[in-house]
């Protein structure tokens, strides 16, 4: 989000002050000239006209979640204890912060980008390369694969969210984006 905020002045009828006009006037729409970047100017107009200052902010981006995560989030909305539902869902997954953000900011269903994590300098004479892998228990391990496609085929892809919550040794590995995954 941008650090710069926009301010508007709204009256009791729901109309906005137009800062571009010399004497100002009220409009029912917010458009470029109806805002200012100077809070003090908006406060002065509000005091003089009987309106009040409205701070306009950028809407945060929705978090991309899988269909399974979206279903869990919908259930969390219904059960009355969303934090507990998200926590229970994450017993085996390291994505609790991301899913809490999704619950608060909103989410959209999509497939996140997937990566493999080949460990530089680990190639053996037979061509096998060591990859950092997130196993089914949520622990990071190392597995050897003869080629990148094998790592993809055997489910050793991870998301950026997985990498973000990984230990430092995993974060130090340069991720390679994969085009397709199962």
N, C-alpha and C positions, 0 to 999 in steps of 0.2 A: 504494500500500500504506500501511497505517497505520504510524505510527512506534511505536505502543505494542505491546509483545510480551506474549505469555502464556507462562507457565512451568508445567510439570507435573513431578511426580516419579514416576519409573517404577522398579519393583523388578526383580529378576532373573527373575521369573516373567512379566513383561510387564504387570503390573497397575499402576494409577495411584493415587496418594494423593488422598484426597478432602479438600480444604482446608475444606469447609463443616462437617464433623463436629468436635465438640470434641476428641475424642481421635484423630480421623482413622481411616481404614480404607482398604483397597485394593479397587479395582474394575477390571474388565476393559475399561471404556469411558471415553473422555474426554468429559465433559460439563461444562457451565459451572462447577459447584462444584469440579471436579477440577483447576482451574487457579488461578493467581494472577498478578497483574501485578507482584508484588514478587519480584525475582530472589533477594534476600537471604533472604526467607522460604522460598523453594523450596530454596535451598542448605542452610539450617538443617534443614529436614525431611529432606532427602536424607542429611545427615550423621548425624542421629539414627536414621534408619530403615534405613540401608544401601542406599538407592536412589540414583538419579542424576537430575540435572536435565535436562529436555528442553525446548528452546525451540520454541514453536509459532509458525510464521509463516504469513502469507497466501500462498496460491499465486498466482504472477504470472499476469496475463491472457495468454492465447494471442494471437499475432499473426494478424490476418486476412490471408490471402494468396489470390491468384488460383489457379485450377486449374493453370495453367501453372507458377506458382511452387511450388505444392505438389509437382508432379511433379519439378521440379528439386531440391527439398529432399529428397525421397525418394531420388533418385539420389545426391545428395551424401552421404546416410547410408551408402549401400552402397559407395561408391568408396574410402573410407578417407582421403580428403583433402577434407573438406567445405569448408574455407575456400577452397581453390583452386577448387572447383566453383562456389561462390557468386561468387567473384571473376570467374571466366570468364563466368558467366551475366550478370554486371553490366557487362561491357565497354561496353554501350550504354545502361545504365540507372543512375540515381542512387540506387538503393534498397539498396545493399549492407548498410548498418548495420541497416536494418529486417529484411532477410532473415537476417542473422547472429543477431539477436535471436530471430527465428522459429525458427531451428535450435536455439538454446540453450533457449528458454522453451517451445517447442511452438507449433504453429500450427493454425488451422482454416481451411477453405476457405470463402471467401465473396467477394462482390463489394464492394470498398471504395466508400465514397461518392465521387462524382465531382463536380468543380467546373469552372466556366469562370471566367476571370479578366478581366472587362472593366475597362479602364483608365479611371478617372474623369476627366472633362474632355476626352476625346478625340473626342467626337461631332462628325462633319462635317455640313454642311448636308443631305447626301443621306441622313442617318441612320446611316451607317457608324460603327461604334465599334471602336477598337483593343482587341485582346485579347492578353494574354501567352499564348504557346503553347510547349509543349515539343515540339520537332520530333523526327523519327525518329533523329537522331544524338545526342539528349540535350541539345541546345543550346536555350536559351530565346530566342525571337524574338517579334516582334509581327506580328499579322495583323489585317486589318480585316474585319469582318462586318457585314452590314446588320441582322442580328437574332441574338439569343442562340441560337435553334434552328439557325441556320446553323453556328455555332461547334460545336454538339453534333454535327450531321450530318457535318461534315468532320473529326471526330475531335480536336477541340481541347480535350477535357476532360482534367483531371488529377486525381490523388489527393492526399490530405493529405500522404502521404509524399513525393510529388513537390514539393509546396510547401515542406515542411520542409527539403528539401535544396537549395532554389532560392537564387539570389542575393538580396541584400537588396531590390533594386528589385522583384522578383516578390513577395516576402513582404509588401511594403507594400501590395499590391493586395488589396482585400476580395474573397474568393472567394464565388461564388454557386453554391449546390448545385443540381445538376440531377437531375431525377427519373429520366430514362431516358438510356441511352447504348448505343452499339453496341460 
